[in-house]
Amino acid sequence: MDTSQWCRFFSREDGRLPDAAPSREAIAAPPGDRLAILDATTLLEITADATALSQLFLEGGVVPRAAANDAMHIAIATVSGVDFLVT
């Protein structure tokens, strides 16, 4: 499956794509379960505040630069008021 096929398959009605983790789970799931996994996913916005906080995590050494995606996930969850982030 190439990128354009992936985007068409996994895109939602509002045009946003789900976070990479549920997407990986959906790809690995049996075809009949894929949409159920994505429908159960709540999408959070990548805001300017989340991006700035992610950079602070990286610059301050709170999260290693090699884990920049994790820094962004933590920042999005923080800015969005998520109580628990499970990975």
N, C-alpha and C positions, 0 to 999 in steps of 0.2 A: 504494500500500500504506500503510495507516494504522499507527499505533504498535502497536495491539493485534494486528494481523495480522503485523507485523514480529516482535513478541515470540513469537507462536505459531510462526511459521515458523523462527525462529533459536534458540529456546530449546533447551537441552540437557536430557537426562533428569534431571540433578541440579538443574534450575531456574535455573542461572546462565546469564547471557548472555556471549558472548565479547566481548573487547575491541573497540572501535569500528573499529580499522584492519582486522582480518580481516573484520569485518562488512561494511565498505564494499567490500572486495575480493569478498566473496561475493555481494553485491547486484549488482555489475557483471559477475559471471561468468555464463556460460551456466547455465541451470537445473540441468543434470545435474552440474555441477562444484561447486555451492554447498555441498552437505553435505561433500564431500571437503575443501574449504578449511577448513570449521569443525571437522571431525574432526581435522585436522592441527594445530589450535590448542591450546596448553596454556594453561589458565586459571590466573592467579595471583590470590591473595586481596588485597583492599584491606583492609589491617590498620590498626589505630590508629597503629602505628609508621610505616607508609607515609604515612598522612595527615599526621602531624606533620612528617615529613621534607619532604613536598611543601610544606607551609606555610613551613618554614625556607628552602627554595629560593626561594620567592616573596618572603618578607620580607627575605632577604639580597640580593636582586637577582641571584641566580645564574641564575634563569630569569625572564624578564619576566612580569608578571601577565597579559598578553594570551595567554600560552602556558601557562596553568594546567593544561590537560590534559596537556601535555608534562611539566610538573613532576611530576604524579601518576604518569605512566608511568615516568619515571626513578626516582622514589621506590619504586614497587612493585618494579621490577627490582632496585634496590639492596637493599632489605630482603629480597627473595626469593633473593638470591645469584646473580642472573643475570650471567653473564660478559660477554655482548655484548647490546646493545640496538640493533637495526637498524631504521631508519625510512625 
